[in-house]
């Protein structure tokens, strides 16, 4: 799955990129009404200049057309992590040079996500340039999912999700800017939100009959 997002951990020279689907509200978007070519638009705050990067070309027969992406700036104000879901059972994370790239669709996945059957989503750079993301496998049988961290070409597992936290493959994460903490949403029967930090995990919120807790988001960064 892909969720629209964007953050900026570098300098203030470039605005957070956006993926805009024009022609219909997102809930009613189709390849016919929204267009078959989806772009990432980046604008330089100092000069006002804009450039676009191809995100994806949809086809009418797609079972999961791309209308959004998870986007995250690296602190060097140059590299951009892109998480998309071009098919119902495929999720991918790439990192592109946003100042030079013209086509994110053809960019290869990052190393930890490049294996056959690998699935990665929810990429987020922290202030030190480390990329945190969720990784699983596209297999018929249940397989482990991990919160991973990638930096300097090396991937390190931070936490293995339990069966309940995996939520049948629908779990999602949100990483704080410092990279010190991760919010995890999952839950097989009812959504729950956990907070991971320093190797420790604690439950933050659990859905009730009167309250549904979903989509955790950092409003301030530690």
C-alpha positions in Angstrom: 0.0 0.0 0.0 1.1 3.6 -0.4 0.2 6.6 1.7 0.8 10.2 0.6 3.4 11.8 2.8 6.4 14.1 2.7 8.9 15.5 5.1 11.9 17.7 4.9 15.0 17.1 7.1 17.5 19.2 5.2 17.8 22.9 4.6 14.9 25.2 3.7 15.9 25.7 0.1 13.6 23.1 -1.4 10.0 22.6 -0.5 8.6 19.1 0.3 7.7 17.5 -3.0 4.1 16.7 -3.8 2.3 14.2 -5.9 -0.9 15.8 -7.2 -3.7 13.9 -9.0 -5.9 16.4 -10.8 -9.3 15.9 -12.2 -11.1 14.1 -9.4 -11.0 13.7 -5.6 -8.6 10.9 -4.4 -11.5 8.7 -3.3 -12.9 8.7 -6.8 -9.7 8.8 -8.8 -9.2 6.5 -11.8 -6.7 6.3 -14.6 -9.3 7.9 -16.9 -10.2 10.9 -14.7 -6.9 11.5 -13.1 -4.5 10.8 -15.9 -2.1 7.9 -16.7 1.1 9.8 -16.0 1.8 10.8 -12.4 4.6 13.3 -11.5 6.5 14.4 -8.4 6.7 18.2 -8.4 9.6 19.9 -6.6 9.8 23.7 -6.2 12.9 25.7 -5.1 11.9 28.2 -2.5 14.7 30.6 -3.3 14.3 30.8 -7.0 10.7 29.8 -7.4 11.8 27.3 -10.1 9.9 24.0 -10.3 10.9 20.7 -11.8 9.0 17.4 -12.2 10.1 13.8 -11.9 8.1 11.0 -13.4 6.7 8.9 -10.6 4.7 6.3 -12.5 2.8 5.6 -15.8 -0.5 3.8 -15.0 -2.2 1.5 -17.4 -6.0 1.1 -17.6 -5.8 -2.6 -16.6 -3.8 -1.9 -13.4 -5.3 -3.5 -10.3 -3.7 -0.8 -8.1 -3.0 2.4 -10.1 -0.5 4.8 -8.4 -2.0 8.1 -7.4 0.2 8.9 -4.4 3.6 8.1 -2.9 5.4 8.2 0.5 8.1 10.8 0.1 11.0 11.7 2.4 13.9 14.1 2.1 17.4 13.2 3.1 19.2 15.9 5.2 21.6 16.6 2.3 18.6 18.4 0.6 19.3 16.3 -2.5 18.2 12.7 -2.1 14.6 11.7 -1.9 13.1 8.4 -0.7 10.1 7.3 -2.7 7.7 4.6 -1.6 5.1 3.4 -4.0 2.7 0.5 -4.5 2.3 -0.2 -8.3 0.4 -3.4 -7.7 -1.9 -4.7 -5.0 0.8 -7.0 -3.6 3.9 -5.0 -4.5 5.5 -2.2 -2.5 8.9 -0.7 -3.3 11.3 1.9 -1.9 13.8 3.8 -4.0 16.2 6.7 -3.3 16.8 9.2 -6.1 18.8 12.4 -6.6 15.9 14.9 -6.7 18.1 17.6 -8.3 19.0 15.5 -11.3 16.5 12.6 -11.7 13.8 12.7 -14.3 12.3 9.3 -13.8 11.7 7.7 -10.4 9.7 4.9 -12.0 12.9 3.3 -13.5 15.1 3.8 -10.4 16.1 0.5 -8.8 15.0 -0.3 -5.2 17.5 0.2 -2.4 19.6 -2.8 -1.7 17.6 -4.2 1.3 14.5 -4.2 -0.9 15.9 -5.4 -4.2 15.6 -9.2 -3.6 12.9 -11.3 -5.3 9.7 -11.1 -3.2 11.0 -8.2 -1.0 8.4 -5.6 -0.1 9.3 -2.3 1.6 7.2 0.7 2.5 6.9 3.8 4.7 10.5 5.1 4.1 11.6 8.0 6.3 15.0 9.8 6.5 16.1 11.1 9.9 18.3 14.1 10.6 21.4 11.9 10.3 20.6 10.5 6.9 19.4 7.1 8.1 16.5 5.6 6.3 13.9 3.7 8.4 11.3 1.6 6.7 9.1 -1.4 7.0 10.2 -4.6 5.2 8.3 -7.9 4.5 8.1 -10.6 1.9 5.5 -11.3 -0.7 4.9 -15.0 -0.2 1.9 -17.3 0.1 2.7 -18.3 3.7 3.0 -15.8 6.5 6.6 -14.4 6.8 8.1 -12.0 9.4 8.0 -8.2 8.9 10.7 -6.0 10.3 11.4 -2.3 11.0 14.7 -1.8 9.3 17.3 1.0 9.2 19.5 1.6 6.2 22.6 3.8 6.2 25.9 3.8 4.4 24.8 0.8 2.3 24.2 -1.3 5.4 20.7 -2.4 6.6 20.1 -3.2 10.3 16.9 -4.7 11.7 15.5 -2.7 14.6 12.4 -4.8 15.5 10.5 -7.9 14.4 6.8 -7.4 14.3 4.5 -9.9 16.1 1.7 -11.7 14.2 -0.7 -9.2 15.8 1.4 -6.2 14.9 1.7 -7.3 11.2 -2.1 -7.2 11.0 -2.1 -9.4 8.0 0.4 -7.3 6.1 -1.4 -3.9 6.7 1.0 -2.5 9.4 2.4 1.0 8.9 5.1 3.1 10.6 6.0 6.7 11.2 9.6 7.6 12.2 10.5 10.8 14.1 12.9 13.3 12.6 15.7 12.4 15.1 15.3 8.7 14.2 15.1 7.9 17.9 11.5 6.6 17.9 9.0 4.8 15.6 5.3 4.7 15.8 3.8 1.4 14.7 0.2 0.8 13.7 -1.1 -2.7 13.5 -3.6 -5.1 15.1 -5.4 -8.1 13.7 -8.8 -7.5 15.2 -8.6 -3.8 16.2 -6.0 -1.2 15.3 -3.4 -0.5 17.9 -0.5 1.9 18.1 2.9 1.1 19.6 6.0 3.3 20.2 9.4 1.8 19.7 12.5 3.5 21.0 16.0 2.4 22.1 15.1 -1.3 21.6 12.0 -1.1 23.8 8.3 -1.3 22.7 5.3 -0.1 24.5 1.6 0.1 23.6 0.4 3.7 23.3 -3.3 3.4 22.2 -5.7 0.6 21.6 -9.0 1.0 19.6 -12.2 0.6 21.6 -15.9 0.3 20.7 -16.1 4.1 20.7 -12.7 5.1 19.4 -10.7 3.9 16.3 -7.0 4.7 16.4 -5.2 4.8 13.1 -2.5 6.7 11.1 0.0 7.7 13.8 1.8 10.9 13.0 4.7 12.9 14.6 3.7 16.6 15.2 7.0 17.5 16.9 10.3 15.8 16.6 12.6 14.8 19.4 
